[in-house]
């Protein structure tokens, strides 16, 4: 899905339910922006090195909410996303 308010990214890996494996998404909500990163749901150990500040932004097991721009946390989230992609690649999902 790619719209003005949402971007969803799937992998080419087809699961047993015949659907592609979800990688991540960004969604603009009324009061915040959500960033979903499925590799951390599949491999929770990816979260072991995140800062307490980024951990405080977590909602559930694989989603982060932001109400304002925070460049240091965005940089950390970018590194986490890169590590998540590498984890998916290692598992043969991408």
C-alpha positions in Angstrom: 0.0 0.0 0.0 1.3 3.4 -0.9 -1.0 6.4 -0.2 -0.7 9.9 1.1 -1.0 8.6 4.7 0.4 5.1 4.6 3.3 3.1 3.2 3.4 -0.7 3.7 6.3 -2.8 2.5 6.1 -6.5 2.0 8.8 -9.0 1.1 8.6 -11.4 -1.9 8.6 -14.3 0.6 5.2 -16.0 0.5 4.1 -17.5 3.8 2.1 -20.7 4.3 -1.1 -18.6 4.3 -0.2 -17.6 0.7 0.4 -14.0 1.7 3.7 -12.0 1.4 5.7 -11.6 4.6 5.3 -8.1 6.0 8.4 -6.0 6.5 7.3 -2.6 7.8 5.1 0.4 7.5 4.8 4.1 8.2 1.4 5.6 8.9 0.4 9.2 9.5 -2.2 9.3 12.2 -4.1 12.3 13.6 -1.7 13.0 16.5 1.4 10.8 15.7 3.3 8.9 13.1 3.6 5.1 13.6 6.5 3.1 12.3 6.0 -0.7 12.2 9.0 -3.0 11.9 8.1 -6.7 11.7 11.7 -8.1 11.8 11.8 -7.2 15.5 8.6 -9.2 16.1 10.3 -12.2 14.4 13.7 -11.6 16.1 13.1 -9.8 19.4 16.8 -9.9 20.2 17.2 -7.1 17.7 15.8 -4.8 20.4 18.6 -5.7 22.9 20.8 -2.8 22.0 18.2 0.0 21.6 18.2 3.0 23.8 15.7 3.5 26.7 14.5 6.6 24.8 13.6 4.6 21.7 12.1 1.8 23.8 9.8 4.3 25.4 8.4 5.0 21.9 7.3 1.4 21.5 3.7 0.5 21.3 3.3 -3.3 21.3 6.0 -5.6 20.0 6.9 -4.0 16.7 5.6 -0.5 16.5 7.0 2.9 17.4 5.0 6.2 17.8 6.4 9.7 17.3 4.7 13.0 17.9 7.6 15.2 16.8 10.9 14.9 14.8 13.7 13.4 16.8 16.8 13.0 14.6 18.8 11.0 17.1 16.0 8.5 17.6 15.3 8.4 13.8 19.0 7.6 13.2 18.7 4.8 15.8 15.5 3.6 14.1 17.2 3.6 10.7 20.0 1.4 12.1 17.4 -0.9 13.6 15.6 -1.1 10.3 18.9 -1.9 8.5 19.6 -4.7 11.1 16.1 -6.0 10.6 16.6 -6.2 6.9 19.9 -8.0 7.4 18.1 -10.4 9.7 15.3 -11.1 7.1 18.0 -11.6 4.5 19.9 -14.0 6.7 16.7 -16.0 7.1 16.1 -16.0 3.3 13.0 -13.7 3.4 14.6 -11.1 1.1 
